[in-house]
Amino acid sequence: MDLVVKSVDKQAIAGAFGRAASRYDTVAKLQQQTGEYLMKLAQAENIGMRVLDAGCGTGFFSARWKQQGKQVIALDLASGMLSHAKGQQVADYYLQGDIEHLGLADNSVDLCFSNLAVQWCNDLPHALREFYRITRPGGLIVFSTLAQGSLNELEAAWERVDDHRHINQFLPLGTITQACQSYRHKVISRKYYQHYPQLLPLLNSLKGIGATHLHHGRQRGLMTRKRLNTLAEAYPQNNGNYPLSYQIAFGVIYCDK
Ligand SMILES: C[S@@+](CC[C@H](N)C(=O)[O-])C[C@H]1O[C@@H](n2cnc3c(N)ncnc32)[C@H](O)[C@@H]1O
């Protein structure tokens, strides 16, 4: 199985997340659920004081770690997200930067925590190498990411509407596990479901969290009322609801160096 190296448009990602910053926490229900679970995975281990929240967004989880008495570095690609985080005083340090090229010294943190951010990277093994490099011997890396099987219902609906790709491609679970092979690790897979009474709030929730199709630039085509109705008709509904599923992979890496 090959480790897919994508070509992501990081400027577009930073712009989309930056624009979503002010309303992000109200729509980021999935992130809050996966982040809580990720925190539990980390807390089950013996962790030190210095925590990096890599791809911190608004810093929802930076703040949670700070409440636990940790010294937190909040890092994000999007300046809009980072200034929102700074405004809320969620961390001790703020760094605008790229997970794939971390501007941090080797062995400088005890815990590297990254909730739903690495799916936006070009090369997962490279991102994990960076996490490993900056985490001290005996430290811990925990990350969550979207895996293949996420947003299936929406993808199926779009396929009935046109021939364009509207959904980001996520790595298969096996590929994510393979990216962890060089380290002592465990990977846990969990499925999450969200249900929406209408299609528009479903689409807005994706937009609100910056999760629109951006791997090759901006989203394709304007969403007109007619297009929305066609998509709604094509959508696999469940008792009048619009279900949306997410396949989430949680990785725990032990830094035995
Ligand atoms: C879905 S949000 C998750 C935010 C936060 N971790 C949470 O749990 O709410 C993904 C975040 O990752 C950031 N991001 C995406 N690619 C990144 C990269 N290469 N380096 C750093 N941050 C990145 C985005 O700007 C965004 O704020």
The ligand as an SDF file (V2000), in Angstrom:
LIG
                    3D

 27 29  0  0  0  0  0  0  0  0999 V2000
  -10.3900   21.0620   11.8560 C   0  0  0  0  0  0  0  0  0  0  0  0
   -9.4050   22.3230   12.5810 S   0  0  0  0  0  0  0  0  0  0  0  0
   -9.0580   21.6530   14.1850 C   0  0  0  0  0  0  0  0  0  0  0  0
   -8.6930   22.7130   15.1580 C   0  0  0  0  0  0  0  0  0  0  0  0
   -8.4380   22.2560   16.5980 C   0  0  0  0  0  0  0  0  0  0  0  0
   -7.3760   21.2760   16.6670 N   0  0  0  0  0  0  0  0  0  0  0  0
   -9.6940   21.7280   17.2340 C   0  0  0  0  0  0  0  0  0  0  0  0
   -9.6820   20.5920   17.7030 O   0  0  0  0  0  0  0  0  0  0  0  0
  -10.6910   22.4510   17.2890 O   0  0  0  0  0  0  0  0  0  0  0  0
   -7.8570   22.1250   11.7430 C   0  0  0  0  0  0  0  0  0  0  0  0
   -6.8510   23.2190   12.0550 C   0  0  0  0  0  0  0  0  0  0  0  0
   -5.5760   22.7960   11.5330 O   0  0  0  0  0  0  0  0  0  0  0  0
   -4.9430   23.9030   10.9400 C   0  0  0  0  0  0  0  0  0  0  0  0
   -3.9740   23.3920    9.9530 N   0  0  0  0  0  0  0  0  0  0  0  0
   -4.2360   22.8180    8.7590 C   0  0  0  0  0  0  0  0  0  0  0  0
   -3.0840   22.4500    8.1650 N   0  0  0  0  0  0  0  0  0  0  0  0
   -2.0880   22.8020    9.0100 C   0  0  0  0  0  0  0  0  0  0  0  0
   -0.6620   22.7060    8.9440 C   0  0  0  0  0  0  0  0  0  0  0  0
   -0.0400   22.1580    7.8930 N   0  0  0  0  0  0  0  0  0  0  0  0
    0.0720   23.1690    9.9850 N   0  0  0  0  0  0  0  0  0  0  0  0
   -0.5450   23.7450   11.0640 C   0  0  0  0  0  0  0  0  0  0  0  0
   -1.8980   23.8720   11.1700 N   0  0  0  0  0  0  0  0  0  0  0  0
   -2.6470   23.4050   10.1590 C   0  0  0  0  0  0  0  0  0  0  0  0
   -6.0750   24.7270   10.3430 C   0  0  0  0  0  0  0  0  0  0  0  0
   -5.6950   26.0680   10.0940 O   0  0  0  0  0  0  0  0  0  0  0  0
   -7.1500   24.5620   11.4110 C   0  0  0  0  0  0  0  0  0  0  0  0
   -7.0950   25.5910   12.3550 O   0  0  0  0  0  0  0  0  0  0  0  0
  1  2  1  0
  2  3  1  0
  2 10  1  0
  3  4  1  0
  4  5  1  0
  5  6  1  0
  5  7  1  0
  7  8  2  0
  7  9  1  0
 10 11  1  0
 11 12  1  0
 11 26  1  0
 12 13  1  0
 13 14  1  0
 13 24  1  0
 14 15  1  0
 14 23  1  0
 15 16  2  0
 16 17  1  0
 17 18  1  0
 17 23  2  0
 18 19  1  0
 18 20  2  0
 20 21  1  0
 21 22  2  0
 22 23  1  0
 24 25  1  0
 24 26  1  0
 26 27  1  0
M  CHG  2   2   1   9  -1
M  END
$$$$
